[in-house]
Amino acid sequence: MKIISRLIAAILFVFFFFFALRNTQEVTLHFFLGYERTDPLVLVLLAFFVVGAVLGVLAMAPLVLRHRREAARYKKALSQIQKQQEEIAQVQAQPPQPDSVITAQHIL
């Protein structure tokens, strides 16, 4: 499986590398207030990809953090339950104590 994933990664790398080589035309981005910027198309695409990936990670951060807190809370509850189970097992492993001790003097 590792070989297949590396092969797919290599194929994608070659594909995107040749895509970058074919798209070196200049692109002009027009911003507000008359500001313009001219860059190669492949750099503009790469910049937008990186910005999109960063925004996606930032959008997922609260959800991931909430799941981590929840998992930590469940782990703590599970350890408490396991401690209680161990205590119950220890109590059950001890021989039962007699309710009362009858000696020979009490019988006579």
Secondary structure, DSSP 8 states (H G I E B T S, - for coil): -HHHHHHHHHHHHHHHHHHHHH---EEEEE-GGG-EEEEEHHHHHHHHHHHHHHHHHHHHHHHHHHHHHHHHHHHHHHHHHHHHHHHHHHHHHS----S----HHHH-
